[in-house]
């Protein structure tokens, strides 16, 4: 199967060359699935199905450092040492609306993972264990909807300079939920860092620039966030982008 594979959001994980998927704490999959030769395996879940892609390297990841979903994608590639060619796309300059990009991705979103060859396999979700991706999906979606759709998009593209009360309260509810979740475990999906943490932390970082995390009200969330900020993959692939986003938001919003 040729053509471009387009993935929206970050509900996926990857495994690098000759690495058993089941051998890492970052994923939860049967160990008989693994990559061979120059193939990279990528799997994501949606409703009742799971999709598995096998790509030939190199892959191309279209991203913008200011984008939390793109940061999450970059960190996953960094954690698993997956060789990808990272291509910058400036959403503020509307490069995502250029015909050549729309031809690859009609939804004009980032991140987009592009490959020229190989196959797509679909499996019923009942044949797999419930993955950590499925556990983290509601958390990730809630934060994305609060911070991106209701906060950042209007500020960046519509000239809105005040954060409305309703989306602000919705984000605080998201903080409440994360705080409750983190009272049980050190990280989002257990006592080790998983893709749940990697997926959520860029968005929490972006949201915190608009509605700061009160460390007295949310001590667990703040401790988790501080821990994630110190991780090498965060420092390498996300820290600079989130600081740039902070500067942009400070110019766009009346705090």
LUMZA-985126 format. One record per residue (C-alpha): residue number from 1; x, y, z. Coordinates in steps of 0.1 Angstrom, whole numbers, plus 5000, padded with zeros to 4 digits. Layout:
// residues N
@pos NUM x X y Y z Z
...
// end
This chain:
// residues 255
@pos 1 x 5000 y 5000 z 5000
@pos 2 x 5016 y 5033 z 4989
@pos 3 x 5008 y 5069 z 4996
@pos 4 x 5008 y 5090 z 5027
@pos 5 x 4998 y 5079 z 5062
@pos 6 x 4982 y 5107 z 5081
@pos 7 x 4977 y 5105 z 5119
@pos 8 x 4959 y 5133 z 5137
@pos 9 x 4967 y 5139 z 5174
@pos 10 x 4991 y 5116 z 5193
@pos 11 x 4971 y 5084 z 5200
@pos 12 x 4999 y 5062 z 5188
@pos 13 x 5032 y 5047 z 5199
@pos 14 x 5062 y 5035 z 5181
@pos 15 x 5089 y 5008 z 5184
@pos 16 x 5123 y 5011 z 5169
@pos 17 x 5144 y 4988 z 5148
@pos 18 x 5144 y 4951 z 5161
@pos 19 x 5129 y 4961 z 5194
@pos 20 x 5102 y 4940 z 5209
@pos 21 x 5072 y 4961 z 5216
@pos 22 x 5064 y 4942 z 5248
@pos 23 x 5098 y 4948 z 5262
@pos 24 x 5093 y 4984 z 5273
@pos 25 x 5072 y 4999 z 5300
@pos 26 x 5061 y 5026 z 5277
@pos 27 x 5037 y 5003 z 5258
@pos 28 x 5014 y 4974 z 5266
@pos 29 x 5012 y 4949 z 5237
@pos 30 x 5018 y 4912 z 5231
@pos 31 x 5056 y 4906 z 5227
@pos 32 x 5053 y 4886 z 5195
@pos 33 x 5048 y 4918 z 5175
@pos 34 x 5081 y 4934 z 5166
@pos 35 x 5099 y 4952 z 5139
@pos 36 x 5121 y 4935 z 5113
@pos 37 x 5149 y 4947 z 5091
@pos 38 x 5142 y 4984 z 5083
@pos 39 x 5106 y 4984 z 5094
@pos 40 x 5091 y 5005 z 5121
@pos 41 x 5059 y 4994 z 5138
@pos 42 x 5033 y 5020 z 5148
@pos 43 x 4999 y 5013 z 5164
@pos 44 x 4970 y 5034 z 5175
@pos 45 x 4935 y 5028 z 5188
@pos 46 x 4901 y 5043 z 5179
@pos 47 x 4868 y 5031 z 5193
@pos 48 x 4865 y 4993 z 5187
@pos 49 x 4895 y 4989 z 5164
@pos 50 x 4933 y 4991 z 5165
@pos 51 x 4953 y 5001 z 5135
@pos 52 x 4989 y 4989 z 5130
@pos 53 x 5012 y 5005 z 5104
@pos 54 x 5045 y 4991 z 5092
@pos 55 x 5067 y 5017 z 5077
@pos 56 x 5100 y 5017 z 5059
@pos 57 x 5124 y 5042 z 5072
@pos 58 x 5130 y 5071 z 5070
@pos 59 x 5097 y 5086 z 5081
@pos 60 x 5088 y 5123 z 5078
@pos 61 x 5072 y 5140 z 5108
@pos 62 x 5056 y 5173 z 5100
@pos 63 x 5055 y 5194 z 5132
@pos 64 x 5056 y 5228 z 5148
@pos 65 x 5075 y 5232 z 5181
@pos 66 x 5047 y 5253 z 5195
@pos 67 x 5022 y 5225 z 5190
@pos 68 x 5017 y 5203 z 5221
@pos 69 x 5005 y 5173 z 5200
@pos 70 x 5036 y 5177 z 5178
@pos 71 x 5058 y 5178 z 5209
@pos 72 x 5043 y 5146 z 5222
@pos 73 x 5050 y 5129 z 5188
@pos 74 x 5086 y 5141 z 5189
@pos 75 x 5091 y 5128 z 5224
@pos 76 x 5078 y 5094 z 5215
@pos 77 x 5102 y 5092 z 5186
@pos 78 x 5130 y 5104 z 5209
@pos 79 x 5122 y 5078 z 5236
@pos 80 x 5123 y 5049 z 5212
@pos 81 x 5152 y 5062 z 5190
@pos 82 x 5130 y 5061 z 5159
@pos 83 x 5148 y 5079 z 5131
@pos 84 x 5125 y 5105 z 5116
@pos 85 x 5131 y 5135 z 5094
@pos 86 x 5115 y 5164 z 5112
@pos 87 x 5099 y 5190 z 5089
@pos 88 x 5089 y 5223 z 5104
@pos 89 x 5055 y 5237 z 5095
@pos 90 x 5046 y 5273 z 5105
@pos 91 x 5009 y 5273 z 5113
@pos 92 x 5009 y 5310 z 5122
@pos 93 x 5020 y 5317 z 5086
@pos 94 x 4993 y 5292 z 5074
@pos 95 x 5018 y 5269 z 5057
@pos 96 x 4994 y 5240 z 5066
@pos 97 x 4970 y 5255 z 5040
@pos 98 x 4994 y 5252 z 5011
@pos 99 x 4982 y 5229 z 4983
@pos 100 x 5011 y 5205 z 4986
@pos 101 x 5003 y 5200 z 5023
@pos 102 x 4966 y 5198 z 5019
@pos 103 x 4971 y 5171 z 4993
@pos 104 x 4989 y 5150 z 5020
@pos 105 x 4967 y 5160 z 5049
@pos 106 x 4932 y 5175 z 5041
@pos 107 x 4927 y 5182 z 5078
@pos 108 x 4958 y 5205 z 5077
@pos 109 x 4968 y 5195 z 5112
@pos 110 x 5001 y 5186 z 5129
@pos 111 x 5017 y 5163 z 5137
@pos 112 x 5015 y 5144 z 5104
@pos 113 x 5036 y 5112 z 5099
@pos 114 x 5044 y 5106 z 5063
@pos 115 x 5056 y 5074 z 5046
@pos 116 x 5057 y 5062 z 5010
@pos 117 x 5051 y 5025 z 5013
@pos 118 x 5039 y 4995 z 5033
@pos 119 x 5007 y 4982 z 5048
@pos 120 x 4979 y 4989 z 5072
@pos 121 x 4965 y 4961 z 5093
@pos 122 x 4932 y 4964 z 5113
@pos 123 x 4925 y 4943 z 5144
@pos 124 x 4894 y 4942 z 5166
@pos 125 x 4903 y 4957 z 5200
@pos 126 x 4890 y 4927 z 5218
@pos 127 x 4919 y 4907 z 5206
@pos 128 x 4944 y 4930 z 5225
@pos 129 x 4947 y 4941 z 5261
@pos 130 x 4934 y 4975 z 5268
@pos 131 x 4964 y 4996 z 5261
@pos 132 x 4977 y 5026 z 5280
@pos 133 x 4968 y 5047 z 5251
@pos 134 x 4931 y 5040 z 5256
@pos 135 x 4936 y 5048 z 5293
@pos 136 x 4951 y 5082 z 5285
@pos 137 x 4929 y 5091 z 5257
@pos 138 x 4901 y 5108 z 5277
@pos 139 x 4927 y 5128 z 5297
@pos 140 x 4945 y 5139 z 5266
@pos 141 x 4912 y 5148 z 5248
@pos 142 x 4900 y 5168 z 5278
@pos 143 x 4931 y 5189 z 5280
@pos 144 x 4934 y 5194 z 5243
@pos 145 x 4898 y 5206 z 5241
@pos 146 x 4903 y 5230 z 5270
@pos 147 x 4937 y 5245 z 5261
@pos 148 x 4938 y 5244 z 5223
@pos 149 x 4903 y 5246 z 5210
@pos 150 x 4889 y 5270 z 5236
@pos 151 x 4920 y 5290 z 5246
@pos 152 x 4949 y 5290 z 5221
@pos 153 x 4931 y 5289 z 5188
@pos 154 x 4909 y 5320 z 5195
@pos 155 x 4940 y 5338 z 5210
@pos 156 x 4963 y 5330 z 5181
@pos 157 x 4940 y 5332 z 5152
@pos 158 x 4909 y 5353 z 5161
@pos 159 x 4923 y 5382 z 5182
@pos 160 x 4907 y 5371 z 5214
@pos 161 x 4926 y 5387 z 5243
@pos 162 x 4906 y 5375 z 5273
@pos 163 x 4901 y 5339 z 5284
@pos 164 x 4864 y 5334 z 5289
@pos 165 x 4852 y 5321 z 5323
@pos 166 x 4836 y 5289 z 5310
@pos 167 x 4867 y 5274 z 5293
@pos 168 x 4888 y 5286 z 5322
@pos 169 x 4866 y 5267 z 5346
@pos 170 x 4867 y 5237 z 5323
@pos 171 x 4905 y 5237 z 5324
@pos 172 x 4904 y 5239 z 5362
@pos 173 x 4881 y 5209 z 5362
@pos 174 x 4907 y 5191 z 5341
@pos 175 x 4934 y 5200 z 5367
@pos 176 x 4911 y 5186 z 5393
@pos 177 x 4908 y 5153 z 5374
@pos 178 x 4945 y 5150 z 5369
@pos 179 x 4952 y 5158 z 5406
@pos 180 x 4928 y 5130 z 5416
@pos 181 x 4943 y 5106 z 5392
@pos 182 x 4978 y 5114 z 5404
@pos 183 x 4969 y 5107 z 5441
@pos 184 x 4969 y 5070 z 5433
@pos 185 x 5000 y 5067 z 5412
@pos 186 x 5032 y 5087 z 5406
@pos 187 x 5025 y 5090 z 5369
@pos 188 x 4993 y 5091 z 5349
@pos 189 x 4990 y 5054 z 5341
@pos 190 x 5011 y 5039 z 5369
@pos 191 x 5043 y 5043 z 5388
@pos 192 x 5064 y 5046 z 5356
@pos 193 x 5064 y 5071 z 5328
@pos 194 x 5041 y 5059 z 5300
@pos 195 x 5028 y 5073 z 5267
@pos 196 x 5000 y 5088 z 5288
@pos 197 x 5024 y 5112 z 5305
@pos 198 x 5042 y 5119 z 5273
@pos 199 x 5010 y 5127 z 5254
@pos 200 x 4995 y 5150 z 5281
@pos 201 x 5025 y 5169 z 5294
@pos 202 x 5030 y 5193 z 5264
@pos 203 x 4993 y 5203 z 5266
@pos 204 x 4994 y 5208 z 5304
@pos 205 x 5025 y 5230 z 5299
@pos 206 x 5007 y 5251 z 5273
@pos 207 x 4976 y 5253 z 5295
@pos 208 x 4996 y 5264 z 5325
@pos 209 x 5007 y 5295 z 5307
@pos 210 x 4971 y 5306 z 5305
@pos 211 x 4958 y 5292 z 5338
@pos 212 x 4988 y 5286 z 5362
@pos 213 x 4988 y 5255 z 5382
@pos 214 x 4982 y 5263 z 5419
@pos 215 x 5008 y 5241 z 5437
@pos 216 x 4988 y 5244 z 5469
@pos 217 x 4956 y 5232 z 5454
@pos 218 x 4972 y 5208 z 5429
@pos 219 x 5004 y 5195 z 5447
@pos 220 x 5004 y 5161 z 5429
@pos 221 x 4999 y 5177 z 5395
@pos 222 x 5026 y 5202 z 5401
@pos 223 x 5050 y 5175 z 5413
@pos 224 x 5042 y 5154 z 5382
@pos 225 x 5047 y 5183 z 5359
@pos 226 x 5080 y 5194 z 5375
@pos 227 x 5092 y 5158 z 5372
@pos 228 x 5082 y 5155 z 5335
@pos 229 x 5099 y 5189 z 5327
@pos 230 x 5132 y 5174 z 5339
@pos 231 x 5131 y 5144 z 5317
@pos 232 x 5158 y 5144 z 5289
@pos 233 x 5132 y 5138 z 5261
@pos 234 x 5112 y 5167 z 5273
@pos 235 x 5142 y 5190 z 5275
@pos 236 x 5153 y 5180 z 5240
@pos 237 x 5120 y 5180 z 5222
@pos 238 x 5095 y 5201 z 5241
@pos 239 x 5110 y 5227 z 5264
@pos 240 x 5121 y 5252 z 5238
@pos 241 x 5088 y 5250 z 5219
@pos 242 x 5067 y 5255 z 5250
@pos 243 x 5087 y 5285 z 5260
@pos 244 x 5082 y 5300 z 5225
@pos 245 x 5045 y 5293 z 5229
@pos 246 x 5045 y 5311 z 5262
@pos 247 x 5060 y 5342 z 5247
@pos 248 x 5034 y 5341 z 5218
@pos 249 x 5005 y 5337 z 5242
@pos 250 x 5018 y 5365 z 5265
@pos 251 x 5016 y 5388 z 5235
@pos 252 x 4982 y 5377 z 5225
@pos 253 x 4964 y 5376 z 5258
@pos 254 x 4957 y 5403 z 5284
@pos 255 x 4967 y 5385 z 5317
// end
